[in-house]
Amino acid sequence: MQIKKFRAIDMPGALKLVKDELGPDAVILSTRKIKGEGRGYGLFGRPIIELTAASDDRYAEGIRKDKVSPDIALNFSTALNPVLEEIAGLKEIMALFMKQPDRFGIGGFHKNISAIYQEMIANGVKDGIALKLIEEANKGIPEEKLEREGYVRSFITDVMMKLIKVGEDIRFEKGKQKIAALIGPTGVGKTTTIAKLAAEYVLLRKRKVALITIDTYRIAAVEQLKIYADIIGIPVYVVLSAAELRKTIESSRDKDLILIDTPGRGQRDKSRVSELMNLLGGEIPIEKHLVLSATTKDEGLAEIIERFAPISVDSLLFTKIDEGVSFGTILNQSIHSRKPISYLTTGQRVPEDIEVATLSRVVNLILKN
């Protein structure tokens, strides 16, 4: 094989030089533009095209062997070896495909693994996360069990459960009051969710509960919360400042649980988010649940979580599960935020349509086991 460099003022001229000297079957190894050395070229002139080309061995049979440097030939051969090894590996894979065409799916993974990968992608799981899951399955599942679709699905389910964090429902330390606030953007159902939680803890768990709202921006929201409070039989307080919030909490020491409803904040409204941080960021420990709609797209959820991060969110609460079509975003944001998922809401009924998030429930939403 002969390797040689050719220079010309343009690509057609350089290709002609290659063809004339090395023949029509020559292989172009590299191309580059360089500064010209002659008059009219260089810094203020046109660049010169440089091609590095190699001749086919059959064409080079009549060329003197001493034209090719032994060092160049050796270096070229060494550089080519990894390529040849990769080609050999591809040939082996293709041979397997030809022998067992029904066994393999996307990316050479077993068809049962590939089917679950496609299911995750269709359900909104990010490609990188889905790929990580099936790579774990490909490494961890014994060869003889790959044909068992149920086993493969169960294995990937177990791996997915290790990636998701779920929190417990609102729990109480003996003799201590619990305070929880629901924060988040407008339109995600915070007020209705507050009512569901209040009804559950009063009617089903027999706890003493009080409601506080600092959502004075929407009169309808305040009135809605008052209606729920009257039905449940609990007090509701409206506060306008951090000082009033502390005072109201102090005067409600006889309550087991205080639930705080907050005004919706647009994730791009930094001043409103800062205001909310000041209201909830005092010395009183307040558990903060960031309420997110399961119908929001992945990019939107990521932006909301980032904007509310200064408030030190404790967990994510997903609403409108009944309206959602794909739920891979729940997995994506759980991994991205490293926050546990506390509750899921599944409709408008109070208090029925709320449930504590569990690993099996979240995974079932994504894989529909």
C-alpha positions as CSV (number, residue, x, y, z in Angstrom):
1,M,0.0,0.0,0.0
2,Q,1.3,3.5,-0.9
3,I,0.4,6.6,1.1
4,K,1.0,10.0,-0.2
5,K,0.0,13.7,0.2
6,F,-1.3,15.8,-2.7
7,R,-1.8,19.6,-2.8
8,A,-3.9,21.7,-5.2
9,I,-5.8,25.0,-5.2
10,D,-9.1,23.3,-5.1
11,M,-10.7,19.9,-4.4
12,P,-11.2,18.8,-8.0
13,G,-7.6,19.5,-8.8
14,A,-6.4,17.6,-5.8
15,L,-8.6,14.6,-6.6
16,K,-7.3,14.6,-10.2
17,L,-3.7,14.4,-8.9
18,V,-4.7,11.4,-6.7
19,K,-6.4,9.6,-9.5
20,D,-3.5,10.3,-12.0
21,E,-0.8,8.9,-9.6
22,L,-2.6,6.3,-7.5
23,G,-5.4,5.2,-9.7
24,P,-9.2,5.4,-9.6
25,D,-9.4,3.0,-6.6
26,A,-7.3,5.2,-4.3
27,V,-8.7,5.8,-0.8
28,I,-8.8,9.3,0.7
29,L,-7.6,9.1,4.3
30,S,-7.9,12.8,5.2
31,T,-8.4,16.3,3.9
32,R,-7.5,19.7,5.2
33,K,-7.1,23.3,4.2
34,I,-3.6,24.8,4.7
35,K,-2.1,28.2,4.1
36,G,-0.5,28.5,0.6
37,E,3.2,28.9,0.2
38,G,3.3,30.5,-3.2
39,R,2.4,34.0,-4.4
40,G,-1.3,34.9,-4.2
41,Y,-2.0,32.4,-1.4
42,G,-1.4,32.3,2.3
43,L,-2.8,34.8,4.8
44,F,-4.6,37.0,2.3
45,G,-5.0,34.5,-0.5
46,R,-6.9,31.3,-1.1
47,P,-6.1,28.3,1.0
48,I,-4.6,25.1,-0.5
49,I,-6.3,21.8,-0.3
50,E,-4.2,18.9,1.0
51,L,-5.3,15.3,0.6
52,T,-3.7,12.3,2.1
53,A,-4.5,9.2,0.0
54,A,-3.6,5.5,-0.2
55,S,-3.5,3.2,-3.1
56,D,-5.1,-0.2,-3.3
57,D,-2.5,-3.1,-3.1
58,R,-3.6,-4.5,-6.4
59,Y,-3.0,-1.2,-8.2
60,A,0.3,-0.8,-6.4
61,E,1.7,-4.1,-7.6
62,G,3.6,-2.4,-10.4
63,I,5.0,0.4,-8.1
64,R,8.4,0.0,-6.6
65,K,8.2,-1.2,-3.0
66,D,10.8,1.3,-1.8
67,K,8.3,4.2,-2.5
68,V,6.5,3.3,0.7
69,S,8.3,3.9,4.0
70,P,8.3,0.8,6.2
71,D,7.5,3.0,9.2
72,I,4.5,4.6,7.5
73,A,3.2,1.1,6.4
74,L,3.6,-0.2,10.0
75,N,1.9,2.8,11.5
76,F,-1.0,2.6,9.1
77,S,-1.4,-1.2,9.8
78,T,-1.4,-0.6,13.5
79,A,-4.0,2.1,13.2
80,L,-6.1,-0.2,11.1
81,N,-6.1,-3.1,13.5
82,P,-8.8,-1.8,15.9
83,V,-11.1,-1.1,12.9
84,L,-10.6,-4.7,11.6
85,E,-11.3,-6.1,15.1
86,E,-14.6,-4.1,15.3
87,I,-15.6,-5.3,11.8
88,A,-14.9,-8.9,12.9
89,G,-17.1,-8.4,16.0
90,L,-19.9,-6.9,13.9
91,K,-19.7,-9.9,11.6
92,E,-20.2,-12.2,14.6
93,I,-23.2,-10.3,15.7
94,M,-24.7,-10.3,12.2
95,A,-24.1,-14.1,12.1
96,L,-26.2,-14.4,15.3
97,F,-28.9,-12.2,13.8
98,M,-29.0,-14.5,10.7
99,K,-29.3,-17.6,12.8
100,Q,-31.8,-16.3,15.3
101,P,-33.6,-13.3,13.7
102,D,-36.5,-13.3,16.2
103,R,-34.3,-13.2,19.3
104,F,-32.9,-9.7,19.0
105,G,-34.4,-6.3,19.2
106,I,-33.2,-2.7,19.3
107,G,-29.5,-2.2,19.8
108,G,-28.8,-6.0,19.8
109,F,-30.6,-6.4,23.1
110,H,-32.9,-9.4,23.5
111,K,-36.4,-8.8,22.1
112,N,-38.0,-9.0,25.6
113,I,-35.6,-6.3,26.9
114,S,-36.1,-4.2,23.8
115,A,-39.9,-4.4,24.1
116,I,-39.7,-2.9,27.7
117,Y,-37.3,-0.2,26.5
118,Q,-39.8,0.8,23.8
119,E,-42.6,0.8,26.3
120,M,-40.6,3.1,28.7
121,I,-39.8,5.5,25.8
122,A,-43.4,5.6,24.7
123,N,-44.4,6.5,28.3
124,G,-42.1,9.5,28.5
125,V,-39.0,8.0,30.3
126,K,-35.9,9.8,29.2
127,D,-33.7,7.8,26.8
128,G,-30.7,7.8,29.1
129,I,-32.7,6.5,32.0
130,A,-34.4,3.8,29.9
131,L,-31.1,2.7,28.4
132,K,-29.5,2.5,31.9
133,L,-32.4,0.2,33.0
134,I,-32.1,-2.2,30.1
135,E,-28.3,-2.3,30.3
136,E,-28.7,-3.4,33.9
137,A,-31.1,-6.1,32.8
138,N,-28.8,-7.2,30.0
139,K,-26.0,-7.6,32.4
140,G,-28.0,-9.1,35.3
141,I,-30.4,-11.6,33.7
142,P,-29.0,-15.1,33.0
143,E,-29.0,-16.1,29.4
144,E,-31.5,-18.9,29.9
145,K,-34.1,-16.6,31.5
146,L,-34.1,-13.9,28.8
147,E,-36.9,-15.8,27.0
148,R,-39.2,-15.5,30.0
149,E,-40.9,-12.1,29.4
150,G,-42.4,-12.0,32.9
151,Y,-38.9,-12.6,34.5
152,V,-37.4,-9.8,32.4
153,R,-40.2,-7.4,33.3
154,S,-39.9,-8.2,37.0
155,F,-36.1,-7.7,36.9
156,I,-36.4,-4.3,35.3
157,T,-39.2,-3.4,37.7
158,D,-36.8,-4.1,40.6
159,V,-34.0,-2.0,39.1
160,M,-36.4,0.9,38.6
161,M,-37.6,0.7,42.2
162,K,-34.0,1.3,43.3
163,L,-34.0,4.6,41.3
164,I,-37.2,6.0,42.7
165,K,-37.6,7.5,46.2
166,V,-41.0,7.7,47.9
167,G,-41.7,9.5,51.2
168,E,-44.2,8.5,53.9
169,D,-47.5,10.2,54.4
170,I,-47.5,13.0,57.0
171,R,-46.4,11.3,60.2
172,F,-46.3,12.6,63.8
173,E,-43.7,12.4,66.4
174,K,-45.2,11.6,69.8
175,G,-46.3,14.8,71.5
176,K,-45.2,17.1,68.7
177,Q,-47.3,19.1,66.3
178,K,-46.9,18.6,62.5
179,I,-47.0,21.5,60.1
180,A,-47.0,21.0,56.3
181,A,-47.3,23.4,53.5
182,L,-48.2,22.8,49.9
183,I,-46.4,25.0,47.4
184,G,-46.2,25.1,43.6
185,P,-47.3,26.8,40.4
186,T,-50.9,27.9,39.7
187,G,-53.5,25.4,38.5
188,V,-52.0,22.2,39.9
189,G,-54.7,21.6,42.5
190,K,-53.1,22.7,45.8
191,T,-56.3,23.9,47.5
192,T,-58.2,20.7,46.6
193,T,-55.3,18.6,47.7
194,I,-55.2,20.5,51.1
195,A,-58.9,19.7,51.5
196,K,-58.3,16.0,50.8
197,L,-55.5,15.8,53.4
198,A,-57.5,17.6,56.0
199,A,-60.6,15.4,55.5
200,E,-58.5,12.2,55.7
201,Y,-56.8,13.2,58.9
202,V,-59.9,14.5,60.6
203,L,-62.5,11.9,59.4
204,L,-60.4,8.8,59.1
205,R,-57.5,9.3,61.5
206,K,-59.3,11.4,64.1
207,R,-56.6,14.1,64.3
208,K,-57.2,17.7,65.3
209,V,-56.5,19.8,62.2
210,A,-56.4,23.5,61.4
211,L,-56.0,25.2,58.0
212,I,-54.1,28.3,57.2
213,T,-54.1,30.0,53.8
214,I,-51.8,32.7,52.6
215,D,-53.3,32.7,49.2
216,T,-54.9,36.1,49.3
217,Y,-54.3,36.7,45.6
218,R,-57.3,34.5,44.7
219,I,-60.5,35.3,46.7
220,A,-62.2,32.2,45.2
221,A,-59.4,30.0,46.6
222,V,-59.9,31.3,50.1
223,E,-63.7,30.9,49.8
224,Q,-63.3,27.4,48.5
225,L,-61.1,26.4,51.4
226,K,-63.6,27.9,53.9
227,I,-66.3,25.8,52.4
228,Y,-64.2,22.6,52.8
229,A,-63.3,23.6,56.4
230,D,-67.0,24.2,57.3
231,I,-67.9,20.8,55.9
232,I,-65.1,19.0,57.7
233,G,-65.7,21.1,60.9
234,I,-62.2,22.6,61.3
235,P,-61.0,26.2,61.6
236,V,-59.4,28.1,58.7
237,Y,-57.2,31.2,59.1
238,V,-56.1,33.8,56.6
239,V,-52.7,35.3,57.1
240,L,-50.9,38.1,55.2
241,S,-47.3,38.0,56.6
242,A,-44.7,35.9,58.2
243,A,-45.4,37.5,61.5
244,E,-49.1,36.6,61.3
245,L,-48.2,33.1,60.2
246,R,-46.1,32.6,63.3
247,K,-48.7,34.1,65.6
248,T,-51.5,31.8,64.1
249,I,-49.3,28.7,64.5
250,E,-48.6,29.7,68.1
251,S,-52.3,30.1,68.9
252,S,-53.0,26.7,67.4
253,R,-50.8,24.6,69.6
254,D,-53.7,22.3,70.5
255,K,-53.9,21.0,66.9
256,D,-52.1,17.9,65.8
257,L,-51.7,19.0,62.2
258,I,-51.6,22.4,60.6
259,L,-51.9,22.5,56.8
260,I,-50.9,25.6,54.9
261,D,-52.2,26.5,51.5
262,T,-50.0,28.9,49.5
263,P,-50.7,31.0,46.5
264,G,-49.7,29.7,43.1
265,R,-46.3,31.0,41.9
266,G,-45.3,31.1,38.3
267,Q,-42.0,29.2,38.0
268,R,-40.5,32.2,36.2
269,D,-41.7,34.7,38.9
270,K,-38.5,34.9,41.0
271,S,-39.9,37.7,43.2
272,R,-43.0,35.7,44.2
273,V,-40.9,32.6,44.9
274,S,-38.6,34.7,47.1
275,E,-41.6,36.1,49.0
276,L,-42.9,32.6,49.6
277,M,-39.4,31.6,50.8
278,N,-39.5,34.4,53.4
279,L,-43.0,33.4,54.6
280,L,-42.0,29.7,55.1
281,G,-38.4,30.0,56.0
282,G,-38.5,30.9,59.6
283,E,-37.5,28.9,62.7
284,I,-40.7,26.9,62.8
285,P,-40.1,23.6,61.1
286,I,-42.5,23.3,58.1
287,E,-42.6,20.3,55.9
288,K,-42.9,21.5,52.3
289,H,-44.5,19.5,49.5
290,L,-44.0,20.8,45.9
291,V,-47.2,20.1,44.1
292,L,-46.8,19.2,40.4
293,S,-49.3,18.2,37.7
294,A,-48.7,14.8,36.1
295,T,-49.9,16.4,32.8
296,T,-47.0,18.9,32.7
297,K,-44.3,18.1,30.2
298,D,-40.8,17.0,31.4
299,E,-39.1,20.3,30.5
300,G,-41.8,22.3,32.4
301,L,-41.5,20.1,35.5
302,A,-37.7,20.4,35.5
303,E,-38.0,24.2,35.4
304,I,-40.6,24.3,38.2
305,I,-38.4,22.2,40.4
306,E,-35.4,24.3,39.8
307,R,-37.3,27.6,40.5
308,F,-38.7,26.3,43.8
309,A,-35.4,24.8,44.9
310,P,-34.5,27.8,47.2
311,I,-37.5,27.0,49.3
312,S,-35.9,23.7,50.4
313,V,-38.6,21.3,49.1
314,D,-38.9,18.1,51.1
315,S,-40.9,16.0,48.7
316,L,-42.9,16.0,45.4
317,L,-46.6,15.6,45.2
318,F,-48.1,14.7,41.8
319,T,-51.7,15.6,41.0
320,K,-54.0,14.8,38.1
321,I,-52.9,11.3,37.7
322,D,-56.4,10.6,36.3
323,E,-55.8,13.1,33.5
324,G,-52.3,12.0,32.6
325,V,-51.4,9.8,29.5
326,S,-47.8,9.1,30.1
327,F,-46.0,9.0,33.5
328,G,-42.3,8.6,32.7
329,T,-41.9,12.2,33.8
330,I,-42.5,11.2,37.4
331,L,-39.5,8.8,37.2
332,N,-37.4,11.4,35.4
333,Q,-38.0,14.2,37.9
334,S,-37.7,11.9,40.9
335,I,-34.2,10.9,39.7
336,H,-33.3,14.5,38.6
337,S,-34.5,16.2,41.8
338,R,-33.4,13.4,44.2
339,K,-36.6,14.2,46.1
340,P,-39.1,11.6,47.4
341,I,-42.6,11.4,46.1
342,S,-45.1,11.8,48.9
343,Y,-48.7,11.7,47.4
344,L,-50.5,11.1,44.2
345,T,-54.0,12.5,43.5
346,T,-56.3,10.8,41.1
347,G,-59.5,12.9,40.8
348,Q,-61.6,15.7,42.4
349,R,-63.4,13.7,45.1
350,V,-62.6,14.7,48.7
351,P,-61.1,12.8,50.5
352,E,-61.1,9.7,48.3
353,D,-58.9,10.7,45.4
354,I,-55.5,10.9,47.1
355,E,-53.1,8.1,48.0
356,V,-49.7,7.8,49.5
357,A,-47.1,7.2,46.8
358,T,-45.5,3.7,46.9
359,L,-42.8,2.2,44.8
360,S,-45.0,-0.4,43.2
361,R,-47.7,2.2,42.4
362,V,-45.2,4.6,40.6
363,V,-43.6,1.7,38.7
364,N,-47.0,0.4,37.6
365,L,-47.9,3.8,36.2
366,I,-44.8,3.6,34.0
367,L,-44.6,0.0,33.0
368,K,-48.3,-0.8,33.5
369,N,-47.6,-4.2,35.1
